[in-house]
Amino acid sequence: MAVRGKVLIVEDDRAICNFMRRVLEANGYEAVLVYTGREANSMLASHCPDIVILDLGLPDMDGMEVLAGLRRWSLMPVVVVSARTDEREKVRALDAGADDYITKPFGTSELLARIRTAIRHTRTTNGNVGIAKDNRFTARGLVIDYDKYRVYIDGRDANLTQNEFKLVALLGRYAGRVLTYDYLIREIWGPNKAYDNQILRVNMANIRRKIEENPAEPKYIFTEVGVGYRMIEGD
Amino acid sequence: MRGLMRRIGSALNLVREMMIPRKQGMRQITRNMGLTLLILGAASIVCSLMNTVSSSDSAVPMVFVLAVLLTARLTDGYFYSLFATAASVVAVNYVFTFPYFEFNFSLTGYPLTFVTMFAVSVVVGMLTEQVKRQSRIEVEVEKEKMKANLLRSVSHDLRTPLTSIIGSTAAVLENYDILSDDVKRDLIGQVRDDAQWLVRLVENILSITRIKEGAVQIRKNKEAVEEIIAEVLSKFRNLNPDTVVHIHMPDELMLVPMDAMLIEQVLMNMLENAVLHAEGMTEINLKVECAEGNAVFTVADDGKGIDETILPALFTDMFAHAEKMSGDGRRSMGIGLSACASVIRAHGGEMHAENRPEGGACVSFTLPMMEVTENGSQR
């Protein structure tokens, strides 16, 4: 099997490192392990991995420092691993430039999906192969047509308003990745609306009623409660 | 005489420094001061009325002794009652007794009246403090008891899945060549299930400790109910793919102030209890509705229902039934439900459990739709 990419794992717990290494190697990735923030800093520069899996709770420094240091010189994808179920920690990491996060305890399929998504987003300029090719995003019955500014569900026009389309379009561009509330609000309504989550909630509720069959069991746009929204990965 | 006043003044200063409970909020000071002035005012009015009715002043000191007693009982610390004493001395001597608007301490019995007032204020204040301290101690003891119960119940709940994990892994490792692949897969699957159970247990413990000592550390945000339900449902379906769950929800968007993570956990616990305890259950109904300014969440199943003997104390007597149920191993739900109930109480809502007349259990909770800004509910 061809090597799919080099993954740098920064994690101080040997058992978790071991399990991640096995899973990644079994799936065709090359895994490099480091256990401290200082090691991470030197390995990042010398190895230039395709993706970094970064644990936030390191013995010698906060994982956020490693992230901040890396972001000064590189845009390589970073998936943050956090044991804290604190949403604000995740939001902080995402806003500091992490591409995605995964919460302990996690399953192998979740880990692989996050890695796949994060790597793909750096390889295609537009974030998504479908969008790059014909300016369309397709996931199951959902089609976002970026030329016509239209969203179709099973072939029918979903009749989204302008802002609703902007939201869906943005989530589609970063399909598979979680976008924080603040990021979405800034992108759609500008910087002055920051921290007014309600306008975003109401718009999302309207979108859900237009594109989802059952708002309580969404198929396309998922909520990461306390963090943001995530569009299903494209076909 | 001026010496006496000065002495009372310096005593007051000393007392103020020593006896006003530290960190008294502005609100509390206003409340205490208001109460003191109110009582003294009432006493003055009563005395003026008596003065107009009869010419005798003999009841005046008694009225003020009563005022001092009330002040000492109703306010915090000694300062206010001593202040009331001083004010009463002035009022009794200067205003309400002959000679009016003149100090005269030479009349017989007056020093005694003042000493009585002083003693009343100090003694009652002391008793009040003692009662308060006593009740604080009782609360502490109750908390310690809860902690001990929690620990006991936790260590019991931890031991069972851990034993199973160690047993299963040892079985695979030590008999690797003998066991068939199917058996090994089964044992490893068992380990994963047990580990997932442990994760949920730990999450419940964490949320209990977050809501500790009545000082609630929840962060409320307006959340869309459908988003919460969707996330709970997807997590639940991952763990229990075969369980049928029906959702009933109003069509319009409901925004309810809540700590999303904790409420998700409560709903998850309620759904899992139905799976674990409702024998014979075929479907779960999760309903959300809006009633009297509350969002009402209900989880109903069609299983065997909740044992009538533990039903009355399901949320209040947190651990008694957990021990009663420890017969069937890890299936105790003591921590789960008590965690749920404390989360809901911290939100200003209520939790109920009952058996449905048509069979099966029904657990519900309410969340106020309006932002409650009572003390401590928000941080």
Interface residues (C-beta under 8 A of the other chain):
Chain A: T85 E87 P105 N197 Q198 R201 V202 M204 A205 R208 R209 N214 P215 A216 E217 P218 F222 T223 E224 V225 G226
Chain B: A195 V199 E203 L206 N221 K222 E223 A224 E226 E227 I228 I229 A230 E231 L233 S234 I247 M249 D251 L253 L255 A260 M261 E264
